[in-house]
Amino acid sequence: MSQRVFGIDFGAHSVKVAELEVGFRAVHLARLQTLELPAGAGSTLARGLQVLGDAVKLSPGDLLSVGLPGDRVLMRLLDVPFTDARRVHALVGSELADDLPWELDELVFDQRVVRAGGKGLAGQVLVAAARHDELSELIAQLAQAGLAPQCLTVAASSYGSLLRRLGEEQTVLVADLGHLHTNLALIEGGQTLLARSVSRGGHQITEALRRTFQLGYHEAEQFKHAHARVVDDPQPLGASERRVALVTAQAIAPLVGEVRRTLELAASRLALRPERVLLCGGTAQLQGLSRYLAIELELPVELLSLAADPDLGPTDLSPEAQLVGALPLALALEHGRRQALDLRKDELAFQTSRSLAREKALPLGIGLAVVLLLATLSAWASLDAVRSEHAALSVELERTTRRILGEAVADPELASRRVRTGARANKHEIRLTTAADVFGMIAERVPARGQVQLDVTRLEIKPGKTLLRGTAETRKAVGEVVEALQQEPCFGEVSSGRISEVAEGKKQFALTLTTGCF
């Protein structure tokens, strides 16, 4: 039995809907359509919801993914000196709190490690964040229209699932050129490594034509679709065509600059350069745009096509329909697995309806019973091993307490109390660690001067916590220091805060050490 998965993308002039039929092994595109927004006042979302009533009828078991507008989401690519998920999450929260004018509890954020670090090398994490109150308002508006999305997808991060379905093996930059926003995504092996959303698109071209030729906005839109074109050399054109081409080129120049900046970020942060650029979105249909961008970017540029996957590109799908951005939003929730950054989480997480819960109660109950039976068998089989381990630990506890306290103590709680109160501490091996001892541990663990150029500017040692600030030559050097300090048993956790660049290209860092022995 197949499951329906919907993707909805709200645009400036239309709302796009993709409907997938997802079976056990196959995914089929059942419908891909564009619904024009009604004219009048109201937000894009409000007018879009007016036309969705007949287009999207959700049934129990259906899945829905809604794309978040680019101007509501902040995207970041952060360097992290470790890969542990809990520590990565804490570092991301700290970085966002430093960069944004809001408190951390006012934000909802999601992150994905796009490149793992290791051996002193920093990894990269792609992060998306949005205001909690804005997301709550969006969910409430969708609920009033009978839409309860399981996923609030960050659109710029969703294209990897589509490219993976199309079998794209090259490193590519996808540019989804809309009317008000453009989504840019660097994809390698079906994974989105870098994503940005910029507030540039077809609107700027329309505005330039409106001002130049003294047209109304609607007239300028029609004029753009009929006559606007962009060329690398406008001289062979007639006077009127040349003027239109020059105006169009000037209007699109800032967007081309943002694409260049994305390529520079990919080169500097990920050491990657895409092999080609794939265009989609309504503005991608601008006459001459592919050739113009190919010359400007010095890369092959072509329109994104669904033809590589027969299940996604039916023969009756028009070229215009192939540019609909709702498809990657739906694919990002294929089989219920979130394959893009998702901000429907924590307090905003999707709650399954009671009717659906009742429908799934029997199979879930059977599955739970099987799990409990297996767990019981496993526990029974492990009982003898646990008993043996308990006996060995008891013997070790008596031996250790006899050496430290002068007498054997078999009760773990009593032994713990005796150690905490310092019983017989002056006569045996329990010693109190001082700040000087902690300093010595740090000095012993930090790599030698010949290995790492490190200047410590502040060292603050307190019970349970030590703060170390300084500068190093490179981010790699900071990672080596963190890795070295993690080898000290006395330090329960070594966390790195924000790493910034200071004079002469040096990297300023701050480390927090949890000192369980002081």
SULBEL-V591440 format. One record per residue. N is the residue number from 1. RES is the residue in one small letter. PHI is phi as a letter, one per 30 degrees, with the letter a starting at -180 (* if undefined). PSI is psi in whole degrees, 0 to 359 (* if undefined). Layout:
# SULBEL-V591440
n=N res=RES phi=PHI psi=PSI
n=N res=RES phi=PHI psi=PSI
This chain:
# SULBEL-V591440
n=1 res=m phi=* psi=131
n=2 res=s phi=d psi=161
n=3 res=q phi=c psi=141
n=4 res=r phi=c psi=135
n=5 res=v phi=b psi=125
n=6 res=f phi=c psi=144
n=7 res=g phi=b psi=133
n=8 res=i phi=b psi=129
n=9 res=d phi=b psi=115
n=10 res=f phi=d psi=119
n=11 res=g phi=c psi=181
n=12 res=a phi=d psi=326
n=13 res=h phi=c psi=346
n=14 res=s phi=a psi=164
n=15 res=v phi=c psi=133
n=16 res=k phi=c psi=141
n=17 res=v phi=b psi=130
n=18 res=a phi=c psi=135
n=19 res=e phi=b psi=122
n=20 res=l phi=c psi=146
n=21 res=e phi=c psi=112
n=22 res=v phi=c psi=116
n=23 res=g phi=c psi=191
n=24 res=f phi=d psi=322
n=25 res=r phi=b psi=339
n=26 res=a phi=c psi=152
n=27 res=v phi=b psi=124
n=28 res=h phi=b psi=134
n=29 res=l phi=d psi=109
n=30 res=a phi=d psi=327
n=31 res=r phi=a psi=142
n=32 res=l phi=b psi=112
n=33 res=q phi=b psi=159
n=34 res=t phi=c psi=127
n=35 res=l phi=c psi=118
n=36 res=e phi=d psi=139
n=37 res=l phi=d psi=142
n=38 res=p phi=d psi=148
n=39 res=a phi=d psi=158
n=40 res=g phi=k psi=182
n=41 res=a phi=d psi=170
n=42 res=g phi=j psi=158
n=43 res=s phi=d psi=164
n=44 res=t phi=e psi=319
n=45 res=l phi=d psi=314
n=46 res=a phi=d psi=317
n=47 res=r phi=d psi=328
n=48 res=g phi=d psi=322
n=49 res=l phi=d psi=334
n=50 res=q phi=d psi=326
n=51 res=v phi=c psi=358
n=52 res=l phi=d psi=348
n=53 res=g phi=e psi=313
n=54 res=d phi=d psi=340
n=55 res=a phi=d psi=328
n=56 res=v phi=b psi=107
n=57 res=k phi=c psi=103
n=58 res=l phi=d psi=139
n=59 res=s phi=c psi=161
n=60 res=p phi=e psi=133
n=61 res=g phi=j psi=344
n=62 res=d phi=d psi=151
n=63 res=l phi=c psi=145
n=64 res=l phi=b psi=130
n=65 res=s phi=b psi=126
n=66 res=v phi=c psi=131
n=67 res=g phi=d psi=136
n=68 res=l phi=d psi=136
n=69 res=p phi=e psi=144
n=70 res=g phi=d psi=330
n=71 res=d phi=d psi=356
n=72 res=r phi=c psi=358
n=73 res=v phi=b psi=136
n=74 res=l phi=c psi=129
n=75 res=m phi=c psi=140
n=76 res=r phi=b psi=147
n=77 res=l phi=c psi=110
n=78 res=l phi=c psi=146
n=79 res=d phi=d psi=137
n=80 res=v phi=b psi=138
n=81 res=p phi=d psi=11
n=82 res=f phi=a psi=173
n=83 res=t phi=b psi=353
n=84 res=d phi=e psi=126
n=85 res=a phi=e psi=319
n=86 res=r phi=d psi=317
n=87 res=r phi=d psi=325
n=88 res=v phi=d psi=316
n=89 res=h phi=d psi=317
n=90 res=a phi=d psi=319
n=91 res=l phi=d psi=319
n=92 res=v phi=e psi=314
n=93 res=g phi=e psi=318
n=94 res=s phi=d psi=318
n=95 res=e phi=d psi=317
n=96 res=l phi=d psi=320
n=97 res=a phi=d psi=327
n=98 res=d phi=d psi=326
n=99 res=d phi=d psi=333
n=100 res=l phi=c psi=153
n=101 res=p phi=d psi=15
n=102 res=w phi=c psi=158
n=103 res=e phi=d psi=154
n=104 res=l phi=d psi=326
n=105 res=d phi=d psi=355
n=106 res=e phi=d psi=356
n=107 res=l phi=c psi=154
n=108 res=v phi=c psi=129
n=109 res=f phi=b psi=155
n=110 res=d phi=b psi=150
n=111 res=q phi=b psi=158
n=112 res=r phi=b psi=129
n=113 res=v phi=d psi=117
n=114 res=v phi=c psi=342
n=115 res=r phi=a psi=119
n=116 res=a phi=d psi=145
n=117 res=g phi=d psi=198
n=118 res=g phi=k psi=149
n=119 res=k phi=h psi=45
n=120 res=g phi=i psi=355
n=121 res=l phi=c psi=139
n=122 res=a phi=d psi=143
n=123 res=g phi=c psi=176
n=124 res=q phi=b psi=143
n=125 res=v phi=b psi=128
n=126 res=l phi=d psi=126
n=127 res=v phi=b psi=141
n=128 res=a phi=b psi=138
n=129 res=a phi=b psi=150
n=130 res=a phi=b psi=162
n=131 res=r phi=d psi=134
n=132 res=h phi=d psi=317
n=133 res=d phi=d psi=325
n=134 res=e phi=d psi=320
n=135 res=l phi=d psi=321
n=136 res=s phi=d psi=318
n=137 res=e phi=d psi=319
n=138 res=l phi=d psi=315
n=139 res=i phi=d psi=320
n=140 res=a phi=d psi=319
n=141 res=q phi=d psi=319
n=142 res=l phi=d psi=321
n=143 res=a phi=d psi=323
n=144 res=q phi=d psi=333
n=145 res=a phi=c psi=9
n=146 res=g phi=i psi=22
n=147 res=l phi=c psi=122
n=148 res=a phi=b psi=91
n=149 res=p phi=d psi=135
n=150 res=q phi=d psi=340
n=151 res=c phi=b psi=130
n=152 res=l phi=c psi=93
n=153 res=t phi=d psi=137
n=154 res=v phi=d psi=106
n=155 res=a phi=e psi=319
n=156 res=a phi=d psi=342
n=157 res=s phi=c psi=2
n=158 res=s phi=c psi=350
n=159 res=y phi=d psi=340
n=160 res=g phi=e psi=322
n=161 res=s phi=d psi=324
n=162 res=l phi=d psi=313
n=163 res=l phi=d psi=326
n=164 res=r phi=d psi=319
n=165 res=r phi=d psi=325
n=166 res=l phi=d psi=359
n=167 res=g phi=i psi=26
n=168 res=e phi=d psi=120
n=169 res=e phi=c psi=342
n=170 res=q phi=d psi=161
n=171 res=t phi=d psi=120
n=172 res=v phi=b psi=157
n=173 res=l phi=c psi=118
n=174 res=v phi=c psi=128
n=175 res=a phi=c psi=106
n=176 res=d phi=c psi=100
n=177 res=l phi=c psi=103
n=178 res=g phi=c psi=195
n=179 res=h phi=d psi=315
n=180 res=l phi=c psi=333
n=181 res=h phi=b psi=154
n=182 res=t phi=b psi=127
n=183 res=n phi=c psi=132
n=184 res=l phi=b psi=131
n=185 res=a phi=b psi=125
n=186 res=l phi=c psi=123
n=187 res=i phi=b psi=133
n=188 res=e phi=b psi=123
n=189 res=g phi=h psi=33
n=190 res=g phi=i psi=7
n=191 res=q phi=c psi=133
n=192 res=t phi=d psi=115
n=193 res=l phi=c psi=329
n=194 res=l phi=b psi=134
n=195 res=a phi=b psi=138
n=196 res=r phi=b psi=154
n=197 res=s phi=b psi=123
n=198 res=v phi=c psi=148
n=199 res=s phi=d psi=59
n=200 res=r phi=b psi=145
n=201 res=g phi=a psi=211
n=202 res=g phi=d psi=337
n=203 res=h phi=e psi=319
n=204 res=q phi=d psi=326
n=205 res=i phi=d psi=315
n=206 res=t phi=e psi=315
n=207 res=e phi=d psi=319
n=208 res=a phi=d psi=317
n=209 res=l phi=d psi=322
n=210 res=r phi=d psi=314
n=211 res=r phi=d psi=317
n=212 res=t phi=d psi=318
n=213 res=f phi=c psi=11
n=214 res=q phi=h psi=55
n=215 res=l phi=c psi=161
n=216 res=g phi=d psi=161
n=217 res=y phi=d psi=316
n=218 res=h phi=d psi=320
n=219 res=e phi=d psi=320
n=220 res=a phi=d psi=323
n=221 res=e phi=d psi=314
n=222 res=q phi=d psi=319
n=223 res=f phi=d psi=319
n=224 res=k phi=d psi=312
n=225 res=h phi=d psi=328
n=226 res=a phi=d psi=324
n=227 res=h phi=b psi=339
n=228 res=a phi=d psi=140
n=229 res=r phi=a psi=160
n=230 res=v phi=b psi=131
n=231 res=v phi=b psi=156
n=232 res=d phi=d psi=333
n=233 res=d phi=b psi=100
n=234 res=p phi=d psi=356
n=235 res=q phi=e psi=320
n=236 res=p phi=d psi=349
n=237 res=l phi=d psi=161
n=238 res=g phi=d psi=168
n=239 res=a phi=e psi=311
n=240 res=s phi=d psi=318
n=241 res=e phi=d psi=323
n=242 res=r phi=d psi=319
n=243 res=r phi=d psi=316
n=244 res=v phi=d psi=318
n=245 res=a phi=d psi=319
n=246 res=l phi=d psi=317
n=247 res=v phi=d psi=317
n=248 res=t phi=d psi=317
n=249 res=a phi=d psi=319
n=250 res=q phi=d psi=321
n=251 res=a phi=d psi=328
n=252 res=i phi=c psi=352
n=253 res=a phi=e psi=314
n=254 res=p phi=d psi=325
n=255 res=l phi=d psi=319
n=256 res=v phi=d psi=322
n=257 res=g phi=d psi=322
n=258 res=e phi=d psi=324
n=259 res=v phi=d psi=317
n=260 res=r phi=e psi=317
n=261 res=r phi=d psi=323
n=262 res=t phi=d psi=319
n=263 res=l phi=d psi=322
n=264 res=e phi=d psi=319
n=265 res=l phi=d psi=318
n=266 res=a phi=d psi=321
n=267 res=a phi=d psi=317
n=268 res=s phi=d psi=323
n=269 res=r phi=c psi=329
n=270 res=l phi=c psi=357
n=271 res=a phi=h psi=41
n=272 res=l phi=b psi=146
n=273 res=r phi=b psi=124
n=274 res=p phi=d psi=154
n=275 res=e phi=d psi=340
n=276 res=r phi=a psi=169
n=277 res=v phi=c psi=132
n=278 res=l phi=c psi=127
n=279 res=l phi=c psi=142
n=280 res=c phi=a psi=175
n=281 res=g phi=j psi=162
n=282 res=g phi=d psi=319
n=283 res=t phi=d psi=342
n=284 res=a phi=d psi=344
n=285 res=q phi=d psi=1
n=286 res=l phi=e psi=131
n=287 res=q phi=e psi=130
n=288 res=g phi=i psi=1
n=289 res=l phi=d psi=318
n=290 res=s phi=d psi=313
n=291 res=r phi=d psi=320
n=292 res=y phi=d psi=314
n=293 res=l phi=d psi=324
n=294 res=a phi=e psi=320
n=295 res=i phi=d psi=315
n=296 res=e phi=d psi=321
n=297 res=l phi=c psi=348
n=298 res=e phi=h psi=43
n=299 res=l phi=b psi=151
n=300 res=p phi=d psi=136
n=301 res=v phi=b psi=132
n=302 res=e phi=b psi=163
n=303 res=l phi=d psi=140
n=304 res=l phi=d psi=130
n=305 res=s phi=b psi=144
n=306 res=l phi=c psi=3
n=307 res=a phi=d psi=338
n=308 res=a phi=d psi=340
n=309 res=d phi=b psi=108
n=310 res=p phi=e psi=331
n=311 res=d phi=d psi=338
n=312 res=l phi=c psi=339
n=313 res=g phi=b psi=74
n=314 res=p phi=d psi=158
n=315 res=t phi=d psi=334
n=316 res=d phi=c psi=10
n=317 res=l phi=d psi=120
n=318 res=s phi=d psi=157
n=319 res=p phi=e psi=323
n=320 res=e phi=d psi=320
n=321 res=a phi=d psi=331
n=322 res=q phi=d psi=347
n=323 res=l phi=c psi=4
n=324 res=v phi=d psi=126
n=325 res=g phi=d psi=0
n=326 res=a phi=d psi=338
n=327 res=l phi=d psi=309
n=328 res=p phi=d psi=332
n=329 res=l phi=d psi=319
n=330 res=a phi=d psi=317
n=331 res=l phi=d psi=334
n=332 res=a phi=d psi=347
n=333 res=l phi=c psi=19
n=334 res=e phi=e psi=132
n=335 res=h phi=h psi=20
n=336 res=g phi=i psi=1
n=337 res=r phi=c psi=121
n=338 res=r phi=d psi=117
n=339 res=q phi=c psi=18
n=340 res=a phi=b psi=167
n=341 res=l phi=d psi=134
n=342 res=d phi=b psi=126
n=343 res=l phi=c psi=12
n=344 res=r phi=c psi=86
n=345 res=k phi=a psi=177
n=346 res=d phi=h psi=233
n=347 res=e phi=d psi=340
n=348 res=l phi=c psi=6
n=349 res=a phi=d psi=148
n=350 res=f phi=d psi=135
n=351 res=q phi=c psi=122
n=352 res=t phi=d psi=137
n=353 res=s phi=d psi=157
n=354 res=r phi=d psi=321
n=355 res=s phi=d psi=319
n=356 res=l phi=d psi=323
n=357 res=a phi=d psi=319
n=358 res=r phi=d psi=321
n=359 res=e phi=d psi=324
n=360 res=k phi=c psi=2
n=361 res=a phi=d psi=315
n=362 res=l phi=d psi=306
n=363 res=p phi=d psi=326
n=364 res=l phi=d psi=320
n=365 res=g phi=d psi=317
n=366 res=i phi=d psi=316
n=367 res=g phi=d psi=320
n=368 res=l phi=d psi=320
n=369 res=a phi=d psi=319
n=370 res=v phi=d psi=318
n=371 res=v phi=d psi=317
n=372 res=l phi=d psi=321
n=373 res=l phi=d psi=315
n=374 res=l phi=d psi=320
n=375 res=a phi=d psi=321
n=376 res=t phi=d psi=315
n=377 res=l phi=d psi=319
n=378 res=s phi=d psi=318
n=379 res=a phi=d psi=319
n=380 res=w phi=d psi=318
n=381 res=a phi=d psi=333
n=382 res=s phi=c psi=356
n=383 res=l phi=d psi=316
n=384 res=d phi=d psi=320
n=385 res=a phi=d psi=322
n=386 res=v phi=d psi=317
n=387 res=r phi=d psi=318
n=388 res=s phi=d psi=318
n=389 res=e phi=d psi=322
n=390 res=h phi=d psi=318
n=391 res=a phi=d psi=318
n=392 res=a phi=d psi=321
n=393 res=l phi=d psi=323
n=394 res=s phi=d psi=317
n=395 res=v phi=d psi=316
n=396 res=e phi=d psi=322
n=397 res=l phi=d psi=316
n=398 res=e phi=d psi=320
n=399 res=r phi=d psi=316
n=400 res=t phi=d psi=317
n=401 res=t phi=d psi=328
n=402 res=r phi=d psi=322
n=403 res=r phi=d psi=322
n=404 res=i phi=c psi=316
n=405 res=l phi=c psi=349
n=406 res=g phi=j psi=356
n=407 res=e phi=a psi=152
n=408 res=a phi=d psi=131
n=409 res=v phi=b psi=119
n=410 res=a phi=c psi=339
n=411 res=d phi=d psi=117
n=412 res=p phi=e psi=319
n=413 res=e phi=d psi=317
n=414 res=l phi=d psi=318
n=415 res=a phi=d psi=320
n=416 res=s phi=d psi=317
n=417 res=r phi=d psi=320
n=418 res=r phi=d psi=322
n=419 res=v phi=d psi=317
n=420 res=r phi=d psi=324
n=421 res=t phi=d psi=356
n=422 res=g phi=i psi=24
n=423 res=a phi=e psi=128
n=424 res=r phi=h psi=24
n=425 res=a phi=d psi=328
n=426 res=n phi=d psi=344
n=427 res=k phi=c psi=347
n=428 res=h phi=b psi=203
n=429 res=e phi=c psi=3
n=430 res=i phi=d psi=128
n=431 res=r phi=b psi=150
n=432 res=l phi=d psi=127
n=433 res=t phi=d psi=135
n=434 res=t phi=c psi=172
n=435 res=a phi=d psi=326
n=436 res=a phi=d psi=323
n=437 res=d phi=d psi=318
n=438 res=v phi=d psi=318
n=439 res=f phi=e psi=319
n=440 res=g phi=d psi=322
n=441 res=m phi=d psi=317
n=442 res=i phi=d psi=313
n=443 res=a phi=d psi=325
n=444 res=e phi=d psi=326
n=445 res=r phi=d psi=328
n=446 res=v phi=d psi=135
n=447 res=p phi=e psi=152
n=448 res=a phi=d psi=158
n=449 res=r phi=e psi=326
n=450 res=g phi=d psi=340
n=451 res=q phi=c psi=317
n=452 res=v phi=b psi=128
n=453 res=q phi=d psi=101
n=454 res=l phi=b psi=130
n=455 res=d phi=b psi=116
n=456 res=v phi=d psi=122
n=457 res=t phi=c psi=340
n=458 res=r phi=a psi=134
n=459 res=l phi=b psi=113
n=460 res=e phi=b psi=114
n=461 res=i phi=c psi=118
n=462 res=k phi=b psi=160
n=463 res=p phi=e psi=122
n=464 res=g phi=i psi=345
n=465 res=k phi=a psi=136
n=466 res=t phi=b psi=133
n=467 res=l phi=c psi=128
n=468 res=l phi=b psi=120
n=469 res=r phi=c psi=150
n=470 res=g phi=a psi=190
n=471 res=t phi=b psi=151
n=472 res=a phi=b psi=167
n=473 res=e phi=d psi=321
n=474 res=t phi=b psi=165
n=475 res=r phi=d psi=326
n=476 res=k phi=d psi=320
n=477 res=a phi=d psi=319
n=478 res=v phi=d psi=317
n=479 res=g phi=d psi=322
n=480 res=e phi=d psi=322
n=481 res=v phi=d psi=314
n=482 res=v phi=e psi=314
n=483 res=e phi=d psi=321
n=484 res=a phi=d psi=317
n=485 res=l phi=d psi=332
n=486 res=q phi=d psi=343
n=487 res=q phi=d psi=347
n=488 res=e phi=d psi=118
n=489 res=p phi=e psi=332
n=490 res=c phi=d psi=336
n=491 res=f phi=c psi=108
n=492 res=g phi=d psi=323
n=493 res=e phi=a psi=139
n=494 res=v phi=b psi=112
n=495 res=s phi=c psi=141
n=496 res=s phi=c psi=131
n=497 res=g phi=d psi=208
n=498 res=r phi=d psi=136
n=499 res=i phi=c psi=121
n=500 res=s phi=b psi=160
n=501 res=e phi=c psi=135
n=502 res=v phi=b psi=201
n=503 res=a phi=e psi=147
n=504 res=e phi=i psi=24
n=505 res=g phi=i psi=7
n=506 res=k phi=d psi=158
n=507 res=k phi=c psi=120
n=508 res=q phi=c psi=133
n=509 res=f phi=b psi=166
n=510 res=a phi=b psi=127
n=511 res=l phi=c psi=139
n=512 res=t phi=c psi=123
n=513 res=l phi=c psi=125
n=514 res=t phi=d psi=114
n=515 res=t phi=c psi=98
n=516 res=g phi=d psi=348
n=517 res=c phi=c psi=7
n=518 res=f phi=b psi=*
